[in-house]
Amino acid sequence: MEWKRLKARLLEAGSVRLSGEPAEPYVSRSAAGPSAGTSGSLFFSVGGDRRVRVGIDGASPIEVVHRGGGGVDLFIDGDVVSGRLEPAALHCPRQAYLTVSGTCIFCCRYCPVPGLPGRRKEVAEIARMVGSVAGRIDAIAITSGVSSSIEEEEAYVLDVVAALRSFGLPIGVSIYPCPETPARLHALGVAEVKFNIETATPELFRRMCPDLAWNAVWEALSSSVALFGRDRVYSNVIVGLGETDEDLERVMEDLAAIGVIPVLRPLTPAASLAGRPRPSAERLLSLCETHERILRRAGLDPRRALTMCAACTGCDLVPGRDT
């Protein structure tokens, strides 16, 4: 099966049934985002440079059989695909991707974090975690909920970044921004930023994230490109919240026009959207073609990513990496 079609099908399904030899060293667990609080996920890789992240669910119709040592066979829709499980350093392969505050005062409708007993990690604890995997990573990525206020969270994350600079690795940061967040992160030597507009339209944003400001994220993105450069600023846009493909094309064009690379993130049904369907493989493939065309026309290339989601590629179809 062609890789991009296989990956789209796995993103549509969202999960696999794991059997065979014990595979705990290959299981990753999230403290933030829609996968927080689940039984974990796997990174399935083919050819060493193509990967997809899937949840573990004993009821999934797709099976991964671990033969030992990370070697697996994937049984999907009558096909068998051989590959490997990639161990996550922290959250994903080759990166220390850390959640600073695993709790949040905001209640975005797609996110389960506010309902989980999360906590904030100490700065020294985060440094120890990165140090424990320093020999297995190429980058550090930081994300966070909002523990008490947007301003206080930014200040705490800045302290975390300052403590991690000694590792000499590129650092990417994705948090909800204050007006001066891009400049403050840039002054600390952060390599890349990702500020998430989350939805394809402002109307959807008001419904999905009622306590946050769509325009504030756009302003942070716009100011970031001049600081970090093209191919160094990203924004998640969730696919499957009720938007049309035309909505997504329009917002991708708007982001690319200011030098921001959109990351199309298939919805993981959770929280108050737990009953929503995941986007279909065919829709994801069609959107990926549009995405690739828009990026090419704008001269943007996610293959240059150093950190975070575009460098990992596990959760999304990434033009140039999966096509």
N, C-alpha and C positions, 0 to 999 in steps of 0.2 A: 504494500500500500504506500502511495506517495506520502512523504513525511508531512506536508502541510495538511493533507486530508486526514491523516492519522491523528495529528495533534488537534485539529479542529473537532474531530469526533470525541477525543478524550476530554477536551474542554467542555463540549456539550454535555457529556456524561457527568463529569466532575469528580468521579470516584472510581475506584477499582476494588475488587475483592482480592485480598492477599492470602496466598497459601504457600506451601512448600517449607523450605528451611527457615528457621528463625531469622528475622530481618530487622530487629530493633535498632542496630547501628545506622540503618538507613531511614528511620522514621523521624520526621521533623514535626514539631508542634509550634503553633502560633500563639502569641499573646496579644495580638492586635488584628483588626480587620475582621472580615466576615468569617474567617476560618478559626478565629479564637474560640477556645473551649471545645473543639472537636477532637476526635480520636487520633488525629495526626494525618500526615500526608507523605507521599513518596515522590522522588524525582526520577522519572524514567528517561533514559538517555539512549540515543542511537548514534553511532558514528563518532562519539566523543565530543561533538559540538552542537548537538541538537537535543533539547530536553523539554519535558513537560512535567508540571507538578499536578498530581491528582490526590484527592482525599482517599482515605481508607474506609470502606463501607462493606460490611459482610453481605449486604443485599444487592450489591452492584452486579449487573449482568456481565461486566468485563472482569477478567481474572488475570492477575499477575502471579506467576508461579516462580518463587525464588528457588534457584537450583543450588545456591550456596556461593559465597564469595562475591555477591552482588550481581551475578549473572541471572537473568530472568527470561522467561517466555511470557509474552503478552497475548492473551486469547481474546480477540475482539471481532464480532460480527462474522464469525467463520474463518477468520484469518489468524495466523500465528506470526508474531513479530518478535524476534530475539533482540535483546538489548541489555542494558545494565541499570542497576540502581546506583545513583550517585549519593554519597553521604553528604549531608548538609554540614557545613562548618558551624555556623549559627544561623538557623532558619533557611539558608539556601547554600548551594555549592559555591565554594571559592570566595565567599563573603562572610563577614561578621555583620549580619543584618539584625539590629537590636531595637526592641521597643523600650523606650525609656519609662513612660508611664502607661501601664496596662489598664488604665481606667480613664473615664472621660465624663465631663460634666454635660456634654452635648449628647443628643439622642437622634443621630441620623438614622433614618428608618431601616437602612440595609445593614446596620452594624450592631453586633451583639455585645460589644465591649462594655457599654454602660451597665449592663445587667450582670456582668461577671465580677468576681471578687479579685480584681486586679490590684496591683500595687506599683509604686514607683521604685525603680532600681536606684541604689546609691551610686554616685559617680565612681567611687573606688571599686565597687562590685562590677560595674560595666567594664572598667579598665582590666580587671582580672579576667573577665569573660573573654575579652578580645585577646589578651595575652595567652590564654589557654589554647587558642586556635591560630596564633600568629603565623605558624609555619605552614598553614594550609589555606591561607586566604590571600587574595589580591586587592581587596578593598574593604572598607568599612561603610556601613549604611545605618543611618539613624532615623527612626520614626517615633512618634509618640502620640498618645491621647492628650487630653487637656485635663490635668488633675484638679486645678483650682481656678486658673484664669489663663487666657491666651498669653498675656504679658509675662506672667510668672513662669509658664511652661517654656516660653522662648528663652528666658534668662537661664533656666535650669539646663536646657539643651545646649546653650552656649558654653556652660561650664563643662558639660560632657565632652563636647567637641574639643575644647581646650585641653582636656585631659588625655584625649586620644591622638593628638597631633604627634606625639613622640614615636608612634609606631611607623611613621613615614609612609603611610599608605593613603591613596586617594579616599576622601570621605564624601559621601553623599548624604543629604539631609532632606527629609520630607516631614514637615510639620505644618500646622495651620499658621499662616504668617501674620505678624504685625506689619505696619507700614515700613519699618526699618529692618525687618528680618533679613532680606537679601543682602543689604550692605553689611550687617553685622556678621553674617555667615561668611561673606566674601573676605572680610577683614581677618577672619580666623583661618583662612586658607582652604575653606571647603571647596571641593572640586566641582560638584554638581548639586542642583536642587530640584525638588519635585514638589510643586504646590498644586493640589488637586481641585479642579473645578467640579469633578465627580459626575456632573450631569450634562446632557447635551444642550439644555435650554435653561434660562433663568427661572422659568415657571416651574420646571421640575426641581430645580435646586431649592426653591422656596418650600416645596412639598416634602422633599427628602431630607433637607437640612434646615429646618425652620429657624434655628437659632444662629445660623452663620450667614456671612455676607458674600454673595457671588462676586460682586465688584471688587471686594478687597483681595480676593485671590487673583483676579485678572490683573489688578494693579501690581501685585507682587511679581507675577509672571513677567509682565512687561518690563519692569525695572530690572529684573534678574538677567535678561539677555545681554544688556549692555555691560553687566558686571562679569558674568561667568562665560559669556560667549555662546555662539550657536552650537548646537549639539550637546549643550551642557545644562539645558533647562527642560523639564518634563512636566506633564500634567496627566493624571489619570482621568479617563472618561469612562464611566460604567456603561456597558451595553446590556440592555434588558430592563430598564426602569420605566418603559412606556414611550420612549422616544421613537421617531421614525428614522430610517436610514438617511433620509434627506437632512434631518436634524443633525445627525452625526457627521455627515459630510460637511455641513456648514460650519460646525464648531471646529472640526479638524482644520478646515481652511483658515478659519479665524486664528487658531493657535499657530499654525505654520506661518501665517503672514507676519507674526511678530517674532518669529524665530524659535517658537516653543514646539517640542516634539510631543504630540499626543500619544498616550498609552491607552489603547482600547482594552479595557478590563471586563471580561465576561462576568455578569452578575453571579455571585454565589448566594443563593437564596438563604437569608438569615434574618433574625430579629423579626420585625413586623412584615418583612417581605418573604418569610420562610415558605409561603405557598406559591411564590412566583416560579415560573419555569426558567431554566437556564436558556440562554440564546442557542439557537440551532447551529450545527456545524456549517450548514450552507450559508446562513446569514454571516457567520464569522468569516468564512472564506470570501464572500462577496465584499464585506467591509474591508478585509485585508487588501484586496485589490485597489479599492478606493484610497485607502490609507497610503499604500505604496506610491500611487500616482501623485497624491498631494505632497508627500515628502520629497519625492524626486523633483517635482516642479519647483519646490521651495529650496532645494539644495540642502536638505537636512538628512542626516544619516544616523539612525539609532545604533548601527554597528560600531560607532565610535564611543558608545557609552562605557564609562569606567566603573560605575556603581549602580546600586539599586535595581529596579525592575528590568530596565532595558538591557542591562548587562547580564542579568540572570536568564531572562526570557521564559521562565517556567510557567507563568500564569497567563501569558498572552501570545497571540500570533504576532510576531515582530517582523515587519518588512525588512528584507535583506538578510535576516538570520534564519527565518523559517520558510522563505520563498525562493 
